[in-house]
């Protein structure tokens, strides 16, 4: 289990406990975190679960695959910190992960 902190664009913080094996997107959805729309349900077919990973966590996450890279091209203001939360599985190693939501999802 891992604690993940979601920070809305306006600065509102949500700390949630997440079971291993779920994705960060599922954690947001299951905890009604605003700012993660997840229109495709986790199929990596949209960019509506886009977040910015806190810099301290960037190198601790699995590498983005080509499909995620392609979908991030459609995200609102993507950066080197951008990830799709549907592509990040929760493990004990992600305990303390901090992600920030963009101003909007597209």
Backbone as CSV, one residue per row, in Angstrom:
resi,resn,N_x,N_y,N_z,CA_x,CA_y,CA_z,C_x,C_y,C_z
1,UNK,0.845,-1.179,0.000,0.000,0.000,0.000,0.888,1.239,0.000
2,UNK,0.413,2.265,-0.679,1.185,3.500,-0.781,0.283,4.700,-0.528
3,UNK,0.870,5.739,0.039,0.162,7.009,0.187,0.557,7.874,-0.998
4,UNK,-0.455,8.395,-1.693,-0.215,9.260,-2.840,-0.880,10.603,-2.561
5,UNK,-0.171,11.668,-2.879,-0.697,13.023,-2.716,-1.021,13.592,-4.088
6,UNK,-2.288,13.972,-4.251,-2.755,14.637,-5.461,-2.929,16.110,-5.122
7,UNK,-2.381,16.975,-5.947,-2.517,18.412,-5.723,-3.244,19.018,-6.919
8,UNK,-4.413,19.587,-6.633,-5.191,20.231,-7.683,-4.456,21.477,-8.169
9,UNK,-4.860,21.956,-9.336,-4.237,23.156,-9.912,-4.336,24.349,-8.962
10,UNK,-5.422,24.408,-8.168,-5.616,25.528,-7.238,-4.857,25.341,-5.926
11,UNK,-4.123,24.232,-5.791,-3.327,23.991,-4.592,-3.970,23.076,-3.566
12,UNK,-5.238,22.737,-3.740,-5.903,21.827,-2.805,-5.230,20.464,-2.860
13,UNK,-4.906,19.931,-1.690,-4.163,18.675,-1.586,-5.073,17.559,-1.100
14,UNK,-4.908,16.386,-1.694,-5.651,15.184,-1.307,-4.649,14.068,-1.076
15,UNK,-4.613,13.515,0.127,-3.747,12.385,0.445,-4.610,11.132,0.514
16,UNK,-4.243,10.111,-0.258,-5.025,8.879,-0.268,-4.118,7.675,-0.095
17,UNK,-4.648,6.650,0.543,-3.977,5.367,0.671,-4.453,4.495,-0.476
18,UNK,-3.510,3.871,-1.181,-3.842,3.122,-2.385,-3.250,1.715,-2.301
19,UNK,-4.069,0.746,-2.635,-3.608,-0.645,-2.639,-2.674,-0.898,-3.807
20,UNK,-1.686,-1.731,-3.579,-0.771,-2.133,-4.639,-1.551,-2.802,-5.768
21,UNK,-1.090,-2.579,-6.989,-1.710,-3.196,-8.151,-2.689,-2.297,-8.871
22,UNK,-3.253,-1.318,-8.165,-4.117,-0.341,-8.824,-3.238,0.660,-9.562
23,UNK,-3.834,1.403,-10.462,-3.089,2.490,-11.096,-3.342,3.773,-10.313
24,UNK,-2.499,4.747,-10.535,-2.684,6.052,-9.893,-4.014,6.657,-10.353
25,UNK,-4.406,6.414,-11.612,-5.696,6.885,-12.115,-6.850,6.247,-11.352
26,UNK,-6.778,4.957,-11.105,-7.836,4.272,-10.353,-7.921,4.821,-8.936
27,UNK,-6.780,5.140,-8.352,-6.772,5.737,-7.011,-7.499,7.068,-7.020
28,UNK,-7.242,7.893,-8.040,-7.918,9.191,-8.142,-9.417,8.995,-8.341
29,UNK,-9.775,8.118,-9.267,-11.193,7.860,-9.550,-11.923,7.331,-8.311
30,UNK,-11.337,6.348,-7.650,-11.986,5.712,-6.504,-12.110,6.644,-5.309
31,UNK,-11.278,7.692,-5.272,-11.307,8.644,-4.165,-11.887,9.998,-4.568
32,UNK,-12.552,10.026,-5.729,-13.221,11.244,-6.208,-12.310,12.465,-6.235
33,UNK,-11.087,12.265,-6.708,-10.137,13.375,-6.804,-10.507,14.222,-8.023
34,UNK,-10.815,15.502,-7.823,-11.133,16.337,-8.982,-9.889,16.587,-9.832
35,UNK,-10.109,16.696,-11.143,-9.002,17.003,-12.038,-8.468,15.811,-12.802
36,UNK,-8.913,14.607,-12.452,-8.554,13.401,-13.199,-9.852,12.884,-13.801
37,UNK,-10.011,13.051,-15.108,-11.262,12.673,-15.758,-11.273,11.212,-16.203
38,UNK,-10.166,10.722,-16.718,-10.028,9.307,-17.110,-11.130,8.859,-18.060
39,UNK,-11.341,9.619,-19.118,-12.420,9.342,-20.064,-12.336,7.953,-20.692
40,UNK,-11.146,7.447,-20.940,-11.021,6.148,-21.611,-11.003,4.987,-20.616
41,UNK,-11.078,5.279,-19.330,-11.125,4.224,-18.332,-9.807,3.525,-18.075
42,UNK,-8.729,4.084,-18.561,-7.419,3.500,-18.288,-6.820,2.742,-19.454
43,UNK,-7.357,2.921,-20.647,-6.876,2.191,-21.823,-5.736,2.899,-22.558
44,UNK,-5.258,3.995,-22.019,-4.204,4.798,-22.656,-4.640,5.229,-24.054
45,UNK,-5.911,5.675,-24.136,-6.473,6.105,-25.413,-6.887,7.571,-25.376
46,UNK,-6.497,8.272,-24.331,-6.772,9.711,-24.220,-5.690,10.301,-23.320
47,UNK,-5.840,11.546,-22.959,-4.857,12.159,-22.060,-5.534,12.834,-20.872
48,UNK,-6.738,12.373,-20.524,-7.514,13.059,-19.480,-7.181,12.602,-18.062
49,UNK,-6.099,11.858,-17.922,-5.600,11.529,-16.581,-4.177,12.055,-16.414
50,UNK,-3.860,13.062,-17.198,-2.528,13.679,-17.217,-2.229,14.374,-15.891
51,UNK,-1.013,14.186,-15.402,-0.523,14.895,-14.216,0.932,15.271,-14.434
52,UNK,1.413,16.133,-13.562,2.836,16.455,-13.474,3.373,15.776,-12.226
53,UNK,4.362,14.938,-12.404,4.981,14.230,-11.289,5.952,15.173,-10.589
54,UNK,5.914,15.183,-9.279,6.876,15.972,-8.525,8.286,15.555,-8.942
55,UNK,9.140,16.539,-9.146,10.503,16.305,-9.647,11.245,15.228,-8.853
56,UNK,11.028,15.168,-7.558,11.725,14.185,-6.724,11.354,12.749,-7.096
57,UNK,10.228,12.559,-7.764,9.739,11.231,-8.103,9.975,10.844,-9.554
58,UNK,10.413,11.754,-10.352,10.508,11.525,-11.787,11.320,10.279,-12.144
59,UNK,12.461,10.106,-11.538,13.326,8.969,-11.858,12.947,7.688,-11.123
60,UNK,11.958,7.761,-10.242,11.547,6.582,-9.482,10.386,5.836,-10.141
61,UNK,9.802,6.447,-11.168,8.685,5.817,-11.863,9.190,4.972,-13.020
62,UNK,8.393,3.984,-13.427,8.781,3.217,-14.617,8.870,4.138,-15.830
63,UNK,9.680,3.771,-16.785,9.872,4.551,-18.002,8.565,4.565,-18.800
64,UNK,8.273,5.708,-19.421,7.103,5.821,-20.293,7.305,4.935,-21.515
65,UNK,6.241,4.235,-21.915,6.348,3.489,-23.164,5.902,4.380,-24.321
66,UNK,6.041,3.877,-25.538,5.749,4.674,-26.736,4.294,5.119,-26.788
67,UNK,3.370,4.268,-26.362,1.955,4.619,-26.404,1.664,5.803,-25.475
68,UNK,2.219,5.766,-24.276,2.025,6.876,-23.340,2.636,8.163,-23.897
69,UNK,3.820,8.054,-24.460,4.470,9.229,-25.073,3.578,9.832,-26.148
70,UNK,2.987,8.977,-26.984,2.103,9.458,-28.051,0.876,10.156,-27.483
71,UNK,0.266,9.584,-26.470,-0.945,10.176,-25.884,-0.634,11.493,-25.174
72,UNK,0.553,11.615,-24.603,0.920,12.860,-23.926,1.014,14.030,-24.899
73,UNK,1.191,13.740,-26.184,1.192,14.811,-27.184,-0.144,15.542,-27.215
74,UNK,-1.208,14.882,-26.767,-2.551,15.461,-26.772,-2.921,16.107,-25.437
75,UNK,-2.061,16.011,-24.454,-2.340,16.552,-23.113,-2.212,18.073,-23.108
76,UNK,-2.843,18.682,-22.114,-2.754,20.125,-21.928,-1.385,20.470,-21.355
77,UNK,-0.613,21.252,-22.084,0.704,21.729,-21.670,1.598,20.627,-21.078
78,UNK,1.900,19.598,-21.885,2.780,18.544,-21.377,4.204,19.065,-21.155
79,UNK,4.899,18.419,-20.243,6.291,18.761,-19.947,7.056,17.475,-19.667
80,UNK,8.324,17.611,-19.344,9.121,16.431,-19.001,8.621,15.757,-17.728
81,UNK,7.804,16.458,-16.945,7.230,15.905,-15.715,5.895,15.207,-15.948
82,UNK,5.392,15.246,-17.177,4.068,14.714,-17.485,4.034,13.192,-17.491
83,UNK,2.955,12.671,-16.919,2.654,11.233,-16.975,1.153,11.064,-17.088
84,UNK,0.749,9.927,-17.657,-0.650,9.525,-17.635,-0.809,8.580,-16.456
85,UNK,-1.690,8.927,-15.553,-1.823,8.154,-14.318,-2.345,6.742,-14.552
86,UNK,-2.986,6.513,-15.699,-3.458,5.158,-16.001,-2.310,4.211,-16.298
87,UNK,-1.131,4.748,-16.529,0.021,3.936,-16.896,1.004,3.726,-15.746
88,UNK,0.647,4.204,-14.557,1.536,4.070,-13.401,0.866,3.172,-12.367
89,UNK,1.397,1.964,-12.212,0.876,1.017,-11.227,1.446,1.322,-9.849
90,UNK,0.592,1.222,-8.857,0.988,1.490,-7.477,1.724,0.292,-6.896
91,UNK,2.868,0.588,-6.273,3.662,-0.404,-5.542,4.115,0.247,-4.237
92,UNK,4.671,-0.542,-3.346,5.203,0.011,-2.096,6.248,1.087,-2.361
93,UNK,6.978,0.943,-3.465,8.031,1.896,-3.797,7.485,3.287,-4.120
94,UNK,6.194,3.395,-4.407,5.587,4.690,-4.719,4.987,5.375,-3.499
95,UNK,5.225,4.813,-2.314,4.719,5.437,-1.084,5.297,6.848,-0.961
96,UNK,4.408,7.838,-0.925,4.832,9.232,-0.823,4.786,9.990,-2.133
97,UNK,4.409,9.315,-3.225,4.343,9.947,-4.543,3.477,11.201,-4.495
98,UNK,3.940,12.258,-5.163,3.200,13.517,-5.264,2.996,13.820,-6.735
99,UNK,1.729,14.065,-7.105,1.402,14.457,-8.481,0.553,15.715,-8.446
100,UNK,0.741,16.538,-9.467,-0.007,17.803,-9.563,-0.841,17.780,-10.829
101,UNK,-2.080,18.226,-10.721,-2.970,18.254,-11.860,-2.728,19.502,-12.697
102,UNK,-2.887,19.376,-14.016,-2.793,20.569,-14.855,-4.029,21.443,-14.662
103,UNK,-4.003,22.602,-15.254,-5.132,23.536,-15.148,-6.413,22.910,-15.685
104,UNK,-6.276,22.100,-16.734,-7.437,21.414,-17.304,-6.976,20.169,-18.027
105,UNK,-7.926,19.293,-18.316,-7.666,18.086,-19.098,-8.300,18.282,-20.476
106,UNK,-7.628,17.800,-21.512,-8.202,17.874,-22.854,-8.086,16.533,-23.549
